[in-house]
Each structure stands twice: as structure tokens, then as C-alpha cells.
Amino acid sequence: MQAIIAKKAGFCAGVRRAFQIATDTTAEEGNWFTLGPLVHNENVIKYFMDRGIYPVDSVEQVDMDYSGIIIRSHGVSPDLIYEAKEKGLMVKDATCPLVKRVHDIVLALRGEGYEVIIFGDVFHPEVQGILGWCDNNARVISGVQE
């Protein structure tokens, strides 16, 4: 059997960026965590766990001194970033720039009074983050029939 790998195989730019941010963080002092899995890749998660960066489900789970949170590539709501900073955690934002652009767009549209409709899975972390940037005041639909 012959395996042929596409020229463009590998991580997207947002995942590469998040990976680099986490890699750079392994050289820093402190206890570091990712708020949720950094990316959708178990091997990457294990790679960083082996280097001391562990995923947590919430800011409340981090109660160690001199700790920090890396925001996952999917992004999070501004409330979670605020909560982490209020708790005294260092925060590194590894949100994909394309996802961050969506955050900026929904924030602006809600500010202008538009109704925001998000097409996706309401339970997916990226959709949850987007919802947070429009004050959870948007409709999430998962299909054309909705």
C-alpha cells in the first residue's frame, strides 16, 4: 500500500497558532492550563499534558498560585476571560483569528440592534464562545429547516 499525503495536510493556521502559543508557554514559569481542550486533537492534548499544560473545564478548577489559562482555539465568551482575570490568573488568548473576527462581527451587529443567527451546534465550544460575544442573545440553528 502506498500512502500519499496532500501538500496542504496538517493543521489549519488557527491550530498552528494555538499550538505555538502553548509551546512557547511550556518554557514559562507557573502552572498553565487550557480552558477546554486547546484543539480537537487528542494527540495534541496529550502532548501538552506531558509538558505540564492540562485542560480544565472551568476557571473554578484552577486554584493554584501563579497559574495561567490559555484560551482554546475555539475561543470563549468575554465573561470567562473576565472571570479568569478577576481570579488573578494570567491569560493567553489562543483564539483562532478567524473565530475572533466572528466575535468582533457579532458584537458589532448586536450593538447595532441586529438579530444574530448562528448556524451550528449549540453545545459546541466555538458556538458557545460566539454566543457569549453577543450576550447570549442570538438564535442557534442546526439545519435549514429551522
C-alpha atoms as a printed R data frame, in Angstrom:
    type eleno elety resid chain resno       x      y      z
1   ATOM     1    CA   MET     A     1   0.000  0.000  0.000
2   ATOM     2    CA   GLN     A     2   1.192  3.482 -0.823
3   ATOM     3    CA   ALA     A     3   0.154  6.498  1.279
4   ATOM     4    CA   ILE     A     4   0.083  9.868 -0.421
5   ATOM     5    CA   ILE     A     5  -0.107 12.933  1.773
6   ATOM     6    CA   ALA     A     6  -1.652 16.066  0.326
7   ATOM     7    CA   LYS     A     7   0.578 19.119  0.027
8   ATOM     8    CA   LYS     A     8  -1.749 21.042  2.343
9   ATOM     9    CA   ALA     A     9  -2.073 18.306  5.011
10  ATOM    10    CA   GLY     A    10  -1.780 19.277  8.646
11  ATOM    11    CA   PHE     A    11  -3.193 21.872 10.976
12  ATOM    12    CA   CYS     A    12  -5.042 24.975  9.862
13  ATOM    13    CA   ALA     A    13  -3.426 28.328 10.632
14  ATOM    14    CA   GLY     A    14  -5.551 28.837 13.776
15  ATOM    15    CA   VAL     A    15  -4.499 25.486 15.247
16  ATOM    16    CA   ARG     A    16  -0.846 26.104 14.325
17  ATOM    17    CA   ARG     A    17  -1.051 29.451 16.134
18  ATOM    18    CA   ALA     A    18  -2.644 27.895 19.239
19  ATOM    19    CA   PHE     A    19  -0.036 25.122 19.199
20  ATOM    20    CA   GLN     A    20   2.770 27.705 19.029
21  ATOM    21    CA   ILE     A    21   1.313 29.777 21.873
22  ATOM    22    CA   ALA     A    22   1.070 26.661 24.055
23  ATOM    23    CA   THR     A    23   4.568 25.540 23.038
24  ATOM    24    CA   ASP     A    24   6.020 28.937 23.975
25  ATOM    25    CA   THR     A    25   4.167 28.735 27.297
26  ATOM    26    CA   THR     A    26   5.866 25.447 28.261
27  ATOM    27    CA   ALA     A    27   9.089 27.426 28.731
28  ATOM    28    CA   GLU     A    28   7.454 29.881 31.140
29  ATOM    29    CA   GLU     A    29   7.133 29.634 34.890
30  ATOM    30    CA   GLY     A    30   3.813 28.936 36.507
31  ATOM    31    CA   ASN     A    31   1.054 26.387 36.343
32  ATOM    32    CA   TRP     A    32  -0.668 26.515 32.969
33  ATOM    33    CA   PHE     A    33  -3.999 25.132 31.881
34  ATOM    34    CA   THR     A    34  -6.148 25.309 28.767
35  ATOM    35    CA   LEU     A    35  -9.762 26.327 29.196
36  ATOM    36    CA   GLY     A    36 -11.197 23.257 27.497
37  ATOM    37    CA   PRO     A    37  -9.111 21.220 25.074
38  ATOM    38    CA   LEU     A    38  -6.775 23.514 23.142
39  ATOM    39    CA   VAL     A    39  -7.829 21.934 19.825
40  ATOM    40    CA   HIS     A    40  -9.860 18.933 18.588
41  ATOM    41    CA   ASN     A    41  -6.920 16.537 18.605
42  ATOM    42    CA   GLU     A    42  -6.283 14.065 21.423
43  ATOM    43    CA   ASN     A    43  -2.608 13.664 20.457
44  ATOM    44    CA   VAL     A    44  -2.034 17.412 20.792
45  ATOM    45    CA   ILE     A    45  -3.816 17.472 24.155
46  ATOM    46    CA   LYS     A    46  -1.667 14.577 25.419
47  ATOM    47    CA   TYR     A    47   1.463 16.250 24.009
48  ATOM    48    CA   PHE     A    48   0.831 19.329 26.139
49  ATOM    49    CA   MET     A    49  -0.251 17.332 29.196
50  ATOM    50    CA   ASP     A    50   3.136 15.578 29.006
51  ATOM    51    CA   ARG     A    51   4.659 19.076 29.142
52  ATOM    52    CA   GLY     A    52   2.588 20.251 32.098
53  ATOM    53    CA   ILE     A    53  -0.319 22.055 30.421
54  ATOM    54    CA   TYR     A    54  -3.623 20.462 31.389
55  ATOM    55    CA   PRO     A    55  -7.142 21.106 30.090
56  ATOM    56    CA   VAL     A    56  -9.775 22.203 32.613
57  ATOM    57    CA   ASP     A    57 -13.490 22.638 32.103
58  ATOM    58    CA   SER     A    58 -13.846 25.842 34.111
59  ATOM    59    CA   VAL     A    59 -11.899 28.674 35.685
60  ATOM    60    CA   GLU     A    60 -13.044 27.426 39.118
61  ATOM    61    CA   GLN     A    61 -10.916 24.293 38.666
62  ATOM    62    CA   VAL     A    62  -7.736 26.376 38.794
63  ATOM    63    CA   ASP     A    63  -6.901 27.174 42.389
64  ATOM    64    CA   MET     A    64  -3.122 27.079 42.348
65  ATOM    65    CA   ASP     A    65  -0.900 30.078 42.930
66  ATOM    66    CA   TYR     A    66   0.872 31.607 39.956
67  ATOM    67    CA   SER     A    67  -1.358 29.951 37.395
68  ATOM    68    CA   GLY     A    68  -2.491 30.847 33.944
69  ATOM    69    CA   ILE     A    69  -5.109 29.895 31.393
70  ATOM    70    CA   ILE     A    70  -4.638 29.524 27.661
71  ATOM    71    CA   ILE     A    71  -7.876 30.279 25.822
72  ATOM    72    CA   ARG     A    72  -8.629 27.456 23.393
73  ATOM    73    CA   SER     A    73  -8.537 27.963 19.624
74  ATOM    74    CA   HIS     A    74 -12.366 27.911 19.575
75  ATOM    75    CA   GLY     A    75 -12.465 30.994 21.776
76  ATOM    76    CA   VAL     A    76 -14.622 31.624 24.833
77  ATOM    77    CA   SER     A    77 -17.085 34.231 25.988
78  ATOM    78    CA   PRO     A    78 -15.712 37.513 27.337
79  ATOM    79    CA   ASP     A    79 -17.273 36.600 30.694
80  ATOM    80    CA   LEU     A    80 -14.868 33.666 31.054
81  ATOM    81    CA   ILE     A    81 -11.867 35.846 30.235
82  ATOM    82    CA   TYR     A    82 -13.054 38.416 32.782
83  ATOM    83    CA   GLU     A    83 -13.607 35.673 35.382
84  ATOM    84    CA   ALA     A    84 -10.076 34.333 34.866
85  ATOM    85    CA   LYS     A    85  -8.522 37.789 35.208
86  ATOM    86    CA   GLU     A    86 -10.628 38.578 38.288
87  ATOM    87    CA   LYS     A    87  -9.326 35.382 39.861
88  ATOM    88    CA   GLY     A    88  -5.793 36.641 39.244
89  ATOM    89    CA   LEU     A    89  -4.929 34.161 36.511
90  ATOM    90    CA   MET     A    90  -2.578 35.019 33.697
91  ATOM    91    CA   VAL     A    91  -4.452 34.764 30.388
92  ATOM    92    CA   LYS     A    92  -3.072 33.924 26.959
93  ATOM    93    CA   ASP     A    93  -5.579 34.077 24.138
94  ATOM    94    CA   ALA     A    94  -5.058 31.356 21.518
95  ATOM    95    CA   THR     A    95  -8.409 32.016 19.840
96  ATOM    96    CA   CYS     A    96  -8.161 31.467 16.093
97  ATOM    97    CA   PRO     A    97  -8.017 34.871 14.370
98  ATOM    98    CA   LEU     A    98 -10.902 33.852 12.094
99  ATOM    99    CA   VAL     A    99 -13.020 32.939 15.121
100 ATOM   100    CA   LYS     A   100 -12.023 36.205 16.805
101 ATOM   101    CA   ARG     A   101 -13.222 38.038 13.694
102 ATOM   102    CA   VAL     A   102 -16.632 36.381 14.116
103 ATOM   103    CA   HIS     A   103 -16.648 37.537 17.763
104 ATOM   104    CA   ASP     A   104 -15.998 41.106 16.643
105 ATOM   105    CA   ILE     A   105 -18.719 40.894 13.984
106 ATOM   106    CA   VAL     A   106 -21.446 39.562 16.296
107 ATOM   107    CA   LEU     A   107 -20.501 42.114 18.945
108 ATOM   108    CA   ALA     A   108 -20.854 44.930 16.407
109 ATOM   109    CA   LEU     A   109 -24.088 43.576 14.917
110 ATOM   110    CA   ARG     A   110 -25.729 43.154 18.328
111 ATOM   111    CA   GLY     A   111 -24.626 46.692 19.164
112 ATOM   112    CA   GLU     A   112 -26.393 47.920 16.032
113 ATOM   113    CA   GLY     A   113 -29.586 46.071 17.003
114 ATOM   114    CA   TYR     A   114 -29.383 43.206 14.526
115 ATOM   115    CA   GLU     A   115 -30.713 39.753 15.352
116 ATOM   116    CA   VAL     A   116 -27.814 37.316 15.175
117 ATOM   117    CA   ILE     A   117 -28.417 33.781 13.924
118 ATOM   118    CA   ILE     A   118 -25.622 31.254 14.373
119 ATOM   119    CA   PHE     A   119 -25.607 28.112 12.258
120 ATOM   120    CA   GLY     A   120 -24.080 25.287 14.276
121 ATOM   121    CA   ASP     A   121 -24.306 23.008 17.287
122 ATOM   122    CA   VAL     A   122 -25.419 24.965 20.356
123 ATOM   123    CA   PHE     A   123 -23.234 22.712 22.537
124 ATOM   124    CA   HIS     A   124 -20.027 23.169 20.510
125 ATOM   125    CA   PRO     A   125 -17.445 25.315 22.331
126 ATOM   126    CA   GLU     A   126 -16.970 27.647 19.364
127 ATOM   127    CA   VAL     A   127 -20.711 28.358 19.200
128 ATOM   128    CA   GLN     A   128 -20.788 28.855 22.979
129 ATOM   129    CA   GLY     A   129 -17.995 31.410 22.667
130 ATOM   130    CA   ILE     A   130 -19.754 33.255 19.852
131 ATOM   131    CA   LEU     A   131 -22.951 33.352 21.899
132 ATOM   132    CA   GLY     A   132 -21.016 34.949 24.740
133 ATOM   133    CA   TRP     A   133 -19.822 37.761 22.473
134 ATOM   134    CA   CYS     A   134 -23.424 38.721 21.708
135 ATOM   135    CA   ASP     A   135 -24.575 38.468 25.336
136 ATOM   136    CA   ASN     A   136 -26.173 35.064 24.688
137 ATOM   137    CA   ASN     A   137 -28.779 36.971 22.714
138 ATOM   138    CA   ALA     A   138 -28.737 35.061 19.429
139 ATOM   139    CA   ARG     A   139 -30.539 32.143 17.850
140 ATOM   140    CA   VAL     A   140 -28.602 28.977 17.139
141 ATOM   141    CA   ILE     A   141 -29.931 26.809 14.357
142 ATOM   142    CA   SER     A   142 -28.585 23.452 13.260
143 ATOM   143    CA   GLY     A   143 -30.346 22.980  9.949
144 ATOM   144    CA   VAL     A   144 -32.093 24.700  7.093
145 ATOM   145    CA   GLN     A   145 -35.499 23.562  8.417
146 ATOM   146    CA   GLU     A   146 -35.016 25.759 11.486
